[in-house]
Amino acid sequence: MNKDFALIIFSYSINPFIRKYAIVNLNKPTAAILLQFSNVLIYSLYLYNNKKDIKIENITVVKFNYSLLSNMLTLLSTLSVNNLLVNNKISNSMTYVQALTIVSSNLLDSYINYNIKSKKQILGLIFIVLGILCM
C-alpha cells in the first residue's frame, strides 16, 4: 500500500473522533470558527514553508472558480459532518458517509468521465450497498 493511501485512511478514520472532541458542547458557529481558524493556521504554516514553490501566475480564472465551488462544497460537508458527529455515534455515521461516498463517486465517474466499470467493480459496489442495508 502506498504511504499516501495509508495516511489518508488513517486520517479519515481517526479525524472524526478528534473533531468531535474539539466541537462537543460548542454551538454551530463557534465550532465552525474553531475548525476554520485551525485550518487557516495549518495551511498558513504549510504555505510559508513552501513559498518558493508557489506560482500564482498558473492560477487561471477557471481554476479559481472551480476552487471556490470546491470550497463551498467543503464548507457544506464540514457543517453537516459536524452535526452528524455531535448528534450521532461516530462509527455509524462515518461508515454510512464513507460507503455512500464510494458508491456515489463511482457513479459520478461513470457518468462524467464515461468510465465503464468492470464486473468486479460493479459487484463490489453492490456489496457495499448491501452492507449499508444490513447495518
VEXDREN-2710 file (C-alpha; in Angstrom, 1 decimal):
% VEXDREN-2710
k/r/px/py/pz
1/MET/0.0/0.0/0.0
2/ASN/1.2/3.5/-0.9
3/LYS/2.1/5.7/2.0
4/ASP/-0.3/8.4/0.8
5/PHE/-3.2/5.9/0.9
6/ALA/-2.2/4.7/4.3
7/LEU/-2.1/8.3/5.6
8/ILE/-5.4/9.1/4.1
9/ILE/-7.1/6.0/5.6
10/PHE/-5.5/6.7/9.0
11/SER/-6.6/10.4/8.9
12/TYR/-10.1/9.7/7.7
13/SER/-10.5/7.0/10.3
14/ILE/-9.3/9.0/13.4
15/ASN/-10.2/12.6/12.4
16/PRO/-13.9/12.3/13.2
17/PHE/-13.1/11.3/16.7
18/ILE/-10.7/14.1/17.2
19/ARG/-13.1/16.6/15.6
20/LYS/-15.9/15.5/17.9
21/TYR/-13.8/16.2/20.9
22/ALA/-12.9/19.6/19.6
23/ILE/-16.5/20.7/18.9
24/VAL/-18.6/18.9/21.5
25/ASN/-20.6/21.4/23.6
26/LEU/-20.0/24.3/21.2
27/ASN/-22.7/25.9/19.2
28/LYS/-22.5/25.6/15.4
29/PRO/-21.0/29.0/14.6
30/THR/-18.4/28.6/17.4
31/ALA/-17.5/25.1/16.2
32/ALA/-17.2/26.4/12.6
33/ILE/-14.9/29.2/13.6
34/LEU/-12.7/27.0/15.7
35/LEU/-12.2/24.5/12.9
36/GLN/-11.7/27.1/10.2
37/PHE/-9.3/29.1/12.2
38/SER/-7.2/26.0/12.9
39/ASN/-7.4/25.2/9.1
40/VAL/-6.1/28.6/8.2
41/LEU/-3.3/28.3/10.8
42/ILE/-2.2/24.9/9.5
43/TYR/-2.4/26.0/5.8
44/SER/-0.5/29.2/6.5
45/LEU/2.3/27.2/8.0
46/TYR/2.4/24.8/5.1
47/LEU/2.3/27.7/2.5
48/TYR/5.0/29.6/4.4
49/ASN/7.3/26.6/4.4
50/ASN/6.7/26.1/0.6
51/LYS/6.5/29.7/-0.5
52/LYS/9.4/29.3/-3.0
53/ASP/7.3/26.7/-5.0
54/ILE/4.1/28.9/-5.3
55/LYS/3.4/30.1/-8.9
56/ILE/0.5/32.5/-8.7
57/GLU/0.6/33.1/-12.5
58/ASN/-0.5/29.5/-13.1
59/ILE/-3.9/30.1/-11.4
60/THR/-6.5/30.9/-14.1
61/VAL/-10.0/32.3/-13.6
62/VAL/-11.4/28.9/-14.4
63/LYS/-9.2/27.2/-11.8
64/PHE/-10.1/29.9/-9.3
65/ASN/-13.9/29.3/-9.9
66/TYR/-13.5/25.6/-9.6
67/SER/-11.6/26.2/-6.3
68/LEU/-14.4/28.4/-5.0
69/LEU/-17.0/25.8/-5.8
70/SER/-14.9/23.1/-4.2
71/ASN/-14.5/25.1/-1.1
72/MET/-18.3/25.9/-0.9
73/LEU/-18.9/22.1/-1.1
74/THR/-16.3/21.5/1.6
75/LEU/-17.9/24.1/3.9
76/LEU/-21.4/22.5/3.4
77/SER/-20.0/19.0/4.1
78/THR/-18.0/20.2/7.1
79/LEU/-21.0/21.8/8.7
80/SER/-23.0/18.6/8.0
81/VAL/-20.3/16.3/9.3
82/ASN/-20.1/18.4/12.5
83/ASN/-23.8/18.0/13.0
84/LEU/-23.6/14.2/12.5
85/LEU/-20.6/13.9/14.9
86/VAL/-22.2/15.8/17.7
87/ASN/-25.6/14.2/17.4
88/ASN/-24.8/10.5/16.5
89/LYS/-22.4/7.7/17.1
90/ILE/-19.2/8.4/15.0
91/SER/-18.7/4.8/13.8
92/ASN/-22.3/4.6/12.4
93/SER/-22.4/8.0/10.8
94/MET/-19.0/7.9/9.2
95/THR/-19.4/4.3/8.0
96/TYR/-22.5/5.4/6.0
97/VAL/-20.9/8.5/4.8
98/GLN/-17.8/6.8/3.5
99/ALA/-19.6/3.8/2.0
100/LEU/-22.1/6.1/0.2
101/THR/-19.2/8.3/-0.9
102/ILE/-17.6/5.3/-2.6
103/VAL/-20.8/4.4/-4.4
104/SER/-21.7/7.9/-5.5
105/SER/-18.1/8.7/-6.6
106/ASN/-18.1/5.6/-8.8
107/LEU/-21.5/6.5/-10.3
108/LEU/-20.3/10.1/-11.0
109/ASP/-17.1/8.8/-12.5
110/SER/-19.1/6.6/-14.8
111/TYR/-21.4/9.4/-15.8
112/ILE/-18.9/12.3/-16.1
113/ASN/-15.9/10.5/-17.5
114/TYR/-17.8/7.7/-19.3
115/ASN/-15.7/5.3/-17.3
116/ILE/-17.2/1.9/-17.6
117/LYS/-16.9/-0.3/-14.5
118/SER/-15.7/-3.9/-14.7
119/LYS/-17.9/-6.7/-13.4
120/LYS/-15.7/-6.9/-10.2
121/GLN/-16.2/-3.2/-9.6
122/ILE/-19.9/-3.4/-10.0
123/LEU/-20.0/-6.5/-7.7
124/GLY/-18.0/-4.5/-5.2
125/LEU/-20.4/-1.6/-5.3
126/ILE/-23.4/-4.0/-4.9
127/PHE/-21.7/-5.5/-1.8
128/ILE/-21.2/-2.0/-0.4
129/VAL/-24.8/-1.1/-0.9
130/LEU/-25.9/-4.5/0.7
131/GLY/-23.6/-3.9/3.6
132/ILE/-25.2/-0.5/4.2
133/LEU/-28.6/-2.0/4.1
134/CYS/-27.6/-4.7/6.6
135/MET/-26.2/-2.3/9.1
END
